[in-house]
């Protein structure tokens, strides 16, 4: 391939990638409505942690010489 043709193709592709990156930044900007989702995610996460802590067995019931699970 001729070097000039290769450079032109590279310039076109890099311009396309920059345009896609700009579109992605605009679509995922902090100004987007993310506050309600973050609140729901936080509450769901802490609920899952609380549930996990309730499911775990009491450590005082395990003998001191017993192997620990990984």
GUZA-24392 format. One record per residue: x, y, z of N, C-alpha, C in turn; residue in one letter. Coordinates in pm, 1 decimal. Each point is the difference from the previous one (the first is absolute). Example, Ala and Ser with C-alpha at 12.3 -4.5 7.8 and 13.67 -1.06 7.14 Angstrom:
2
REC     n_east    n_north       n_up    ca_east   ca_north      ca_up     c_east    c_north       c_up   code
REC     1319.0     -569.0      780.0      -89.0      119.0        0.0       90.0      120.0        0.0      A
REC      -35.0      105.0      -72.0       82.0      119.0        6.0      -77.0      109.0       73.0      S
END
This chain:
70
REC     n_east    n_north       n_up    ca_east   ca_north      ca_up     c_east    c_north       c_up   code
REC       85.2     -117.1        0.0      -85.2      117.1        0.0       90.3      124.0        0.0      X
REC      -39.6       98.0      -73.9       76.0      123.6      -10.2       -3.7       72.5      134.9      X
REC      111.7       57.6       43.5        3.1       65.5      132.0     -103.2      111.2       15.7      X
REC      -22.6       77.7     -103.7      -97.6      108.9       10.7     -141.1      -55.0       19.8      X
REC      -31.4     -108.8      -68.3     -131.5      -61.8       14.8      -16.6      -53.3      142.1      X
REC      105.7      -61.0       51.0       -3.7      -52.3      136.9      -22.8      113.6       99.8      X
REC       66.5      111.8      -16.2      -17.1      113.5       89.8     -141.5       57.9       -8.1      X
REC      -53.9        6.6     -121.3     -136.7       50.6      -14.2     -100.3      -91.9       70.1      X
REC       17.2     -131.8      -17.0      -89.0      -93.7       67.3       13.7       10.4      151.9      X
REC      121.9       17.4       45.9       22.8       15.6      143.0      -66.6      127.1       52.3      X
REC       11.2      108.9      -72.5      -63.5      125.9       40.6     -152.1      -13.4        6.2      X
REC      -57.7      -67.4      -99.3     -145.8      -18.7       -2.0      -43.8      -84.1      119.2      X
REC       72.1     -109.4       25.1      -36.9      -87.8      112.0       17.4       70.8      134.3      X
REC      106.1       76.4       16.4       19.1       69.6      127.2     -107.6      106.5       20.8      X
REC      -44.1       64.5     -106.7     -108.9       97.0       12.1     -129.7      -69.8       41.5      X
REC      -26.3     -118.6      -58.1     -119.1      -76.5       39.5        7.2      -39.2      147.5      X
REC      115.7      -45.2       45.6       15.5      -40.7      139.3      -17.2      118.5       94.3      X
REC       51.5      116.7      -37.8      -17.8      118.8       83.7     -147.5       38.6        9.3      X
REC      -71.0       -9.5     -113.6     -142.2       33.1       -0.6      -77.8      -96.8       89.6      X
REC       32.9     -129.1       -8.8      -67.0      -98.4       86.0       32.3       25.7      147.4      X
REC      122.7       37.9       29.2       37.5       29.3      138.4      -76.3      121.3       52.0      X
REC      -15.2      101.7      -82.9      -77.8      117.9       40.8     -146.1      -36.5       24.4      X
REC      -57.1      -83.0      -89.1     -139.1      -42.9       18.6      -14.7      -79.3      129.5      X
REC       97.5      -84.9       29.3       -3.9      -80.5      121.7        8.5       89.7      123.2      X
REC       88.9       99.2       -2.8       13.1       91.9      113.7     -128.8       77.3       23.6      X
REC      -64.7       43.5     -108.7     -125.2       74.3       14.9     -110.1      -89.1       55.5      X
REC       -4.8     -125.0      -44.4     -104.5      -90.6       45.3       19.8      -42.3      144.8      X
REC      124.5       -1.3       47.1       29.7      -45.9      135.4       55.4      112.8       87.4      X
REC      -47.5      118.6      -23.2       48.4      113.6       77.5      -59.7       -2.3      140.4      X
REC       64.8       65.1       95.3      -54.5        5.7      135.7     -132.5       74.0        7.8      X
REC      -30.9       80.7      -99.9     -125.3       74.3       -0.1     -119.7      -90.6      -25.9      X
REC       26.4     -122.9      -43.4     -110.0      -93.7      -23.6      -68.8      -31.8      132.9      X
REC     -121.5      -45.3       -7.6      -77.0      -26.6      122.3       45.8     -131.2       63.1      X
REC       98.2        8.8       87.1       52.1     -118.7       65.5      -26.2        0.5      150.2      X
REC      -48.5      107.5       53.9      -19.5        6.2      144.3      -99.6     -104.7       50.2      X
REC     -116.7      -19.4      -63.0      -91.2     -102.0       50.4       57.5     -141.1       -9.4      X
REC       72.2      -30.3     -109.3       58.6     -133.2      -13.8      105.1      -24.2      107.0      X
REC       80.0      100.0       29.2      103.1      -15.3      101.8      -64.3      -25.9      135.8      X
REC     -107.9       68.8       29.3      -67.7      -18.6      126.6      -55.2     -141.8       11.1      X
REC      -61.6      -48.4     -105.9      -55.4     -135.4        0.3      112.1     -102.7       11.3      X
REC      108.0       22.5      -72.3      113.3      -93.3        6.9       60.1       -4.2      139.7      X
REC        9.8      114.0       62.3       56.2        4.6      135.1      -88.9      -75.1       98.0      X
REC     -129.2       25.6       -5.8      -91.6      -69.9       91.3       -0.2     -149.9      -25.2      X
REC        0.6      -39.9     -127.8        2.1     -142.3      -32.3      129.9      -64.1       48.3      X
REC      110.8       68.1      -18.9      128.5      -52.8       44.4        5.4      -21.3      149.6      X
REC      -45.0       97.3       77.4        3.1      -14.2      145.4      -98.8     -105.3       47.2      X
REC     -112.2      -13.8      -70.5      -95.0     -105.6       35.3       62.3     -136.7      -23.0      X
REC       74.3      -14.5     -109.8       66.5     -127.5      -26.9      108.4      -29.4      103.1      X
REC       72.4      102.1       42.5      101.4      -19.1      104.3      -66.4      -43.6      129.8      X
REC     -108.5       65.3       36.3      -70.3      -36.1      122.9      -51.5     -143.6       -6.3      X
REC      -56.4      -37.8     -113.7      -49.0     -136.6      -16.8      114.7     -100.5        8.7      X
REC      111.6       32.7      -61.9      116.4      -88.8        5.4       51.5      -17.6      141.5      X
REC       -0.7      106.4       77.5       45.2      -10.0      138.7      -94.9      -84.6       84.3      X
REC     -128.2        3.8      -32.2      -95.9      -82.9       73.2       15.0     -147.0      -36.9      X
REC       40.2      -28.6     -124.1       11.9     -137.7      -46.4      126.9      -65.7       55.6      X
REC      105.8       79.1       22.6      124.9      -55.9       50.6      -21.0      -62.8      137.2      X
REC       63.8     -112.8       23.5      -14.3      -62.6      131.7       73.7       79.5      107.4      X
REC      -39.3      -21.0      122.4       64.6       66.0      113.1      141.0      -57.2       16.7      X
REC      101.5       85.5        5.3      139.1      -44.4       10.5       31.2      -61.4      136.2      X
REC      -75.5       30.8      102.5       29.9      -53.2      131.9      -32.7     -148.7        8.8      X
REC      -82.7      -51.1      -90.9      -37.7     -141.3        3.5      105.8      -89.3      -65.2      X
REC       96.2       58.2      -73.0      102.4      -76.9      -69.7      114.2      -28.4       95.2      X
REC       43.4     -127.4       16.4      113.9      -29.5       86.9      126.1       67.1      -53.7      X
REC       92.0       31.2       90.2      119.6       74.0      -40.4       91.8      -82.3      -90.5      X
REC       -1.9     -131.2        8.2       88.5      -84.7      -82.0      -60.1      -38.0     -133.5      X
REC     -122.7       37.5      -26.3      -66.5      -39.1     -124.9       57.2       79.7     -116.5      X
REC       13.4      -65.1     -115.9       51.0       73.5     -118.1     -100.7      104.6      -47.1      X
REC       51.9      108.1      -49.1      -85.5      107.9      -50.3      -29.2      -22.4     -147.5      X
REC     -119.6       30.0      -44.8      -27.5       -9.6     -144.2       70.9      111.9      -73.3      X
REC       29.4      -23.1     -124.8       73.1       98.3      -79.8      -82.3      118.4      -37.6      X
END
